């Protein structure tokens, strides 16, 4: 969805024509409980022509495909004795089992939960996404940077839009 009715609220080059009330009304059309059920929501900035056509600026699709296939294999192996296949299917008990966190990560997650006023469902989503990022990186453990990235993917949980 756009960040506001005109679509330019977060655009660095075009000026948004919406006031804060209009933006708040627009964003409130999608309820918190519905947003909670979406794993990732991020701001996607517009691209310049050069960024669209320059293949050197991005990872080639075949490499991305291979990383995703490898992550799928890791998850299928991890859950071979469970009745699930992927991180997104984990219940809360499985999250506790497969998303072990060190003290630094626990403190970061606690701070994010409190400062962003996140729900229990958002907590689970962040851990599932963190686990997936670790799998994409071929890493057995969730690292601080993976958790930070997953938290960043909860942009609509924040009040920075208004």
N, C-alpha and C positions, 0 to 999 in steps of 0.2 A: 504494500500500500504506500501511497505517497505520505510524506511527513506532514502535509497540510493540504487544504483544498486546492491551492494553486500549484503545489508541487515543488516550490522553491525554498522552503523554510531552511533547509540545510545546504542549499546550493551556494558555493563560494562566489559564483559569478553573477547570478541573477538575484534580484531582490524579491523577497517574499512580500506579497500584498495582503497577507492575512494578519489580523490582530490576534492576541493571545486567546481571547474568548472563542474566536472562530476556530483556531487550532485545537483548543481543548475540546470543543464540541465535536469536531471532526474525529479526533482520536478516541473520544468516548463512545463512538459508534461500535467499536470492537471492545467487548467487555473483558475485564480482568480475568475471569474464569476461562474465557476462550483463549486469551493470550497465554495463560498458564499451560495450555495444552499444546502449544506450538514450541518445539524444541529450540529453534533458532529464529531470532528476529534481529535484523541488522539494517543500518543505513547504507544504501548502495549509492555512492555518488555518481554523477554523470561522468562519462569518459570523453576525453579529447579524441579527435580523429586519429592522431598518431598512436594513442593507447589502444585503439580498436584494431588498427591494421598492423601494428608492430608485434610480430610473434616473439621477438626476443624478450619482451617485457613480461611474459607469462610462462608458466610451466606448460609444456606440451600436453595435450589431452591424453596421449598414450601413456605418459608417465603418471598422470593423475589416475588413470584407469588401473594401472598396475598397483599403485599404492592402495586404492580402494579394494581391489581383489585380494591383496595381501591382508588388509585389515579384516575383510570378511572371513578369510581362512583362520586368522587368529581368533576371531569371535566364535566361529563354529567349533573350533578346538576347545576354547575356554568353556563353552556351554554344552559340550558333548554329553554330559551327564544331567543336564537340565532339560526342561521342556521348552526351551527358547533357543534362538539362533543368533540374535544380534543384541547389542547393548541397549538399543531402544526398547527392547522387550523386557528388560530387567524390572523386577518388582523391588520394593524397598529393602527387603531382606537380601536379595541378590546384590543390590547396590552396595550394601554394607560389606558383603563378602568380596566383591570384585573391584571395589573402588577404595582400596586402603589409602589413608591419608596420613602424612606426617604432621607434626605439631604446627609447622609453619603454614602448611596448606589449610589446616583446620582453622587457624587464626584468620587467614585471608578470607576463607569462606564465611566465617562468622561475621567479619567486618562487612562483607558484601551483603549478607543477609540483613544485617541491622541497618546499614546505611541506605540500601535500596528498598527496604521493607518487603523482602521477597517472601513468597509463600513456600510451604512445604513441597508443593508440586514443583516450583521453580528450583528449589534445592536439589531435588532428584534429577531434574532435567540438566542442571549444570554438571552434576557428577556424571551422568550418562554421556554428555557431550565431551567432558574432560577425558573420560575413558576412551572414547572414540578418537579423540585427537592423539592420545598416547598410542593407540593402535595404528593410526595412520603414520605416526613417526616411528613405528616399530619398537616402542618403548614399553617395557613391562609395567612400570609404575607411572602413576599420574604425577607430573611435576608441577611446580608452582606456575610456570608459564602456560601450561595446558589449562589449568584451572582459571587463570587470568583471562585467557582467550575465551573460554566458555562463558565466563561472566560477561565479557564484552558482547557476546551474542544474545544477551538479554536486554537489548537497548530499549525496547518498549516498556520494560518494567520500571524504567527510570522516569523521573519527573523533569528531565532536562528539556523536553519539548515546549513547555509553556513557561 
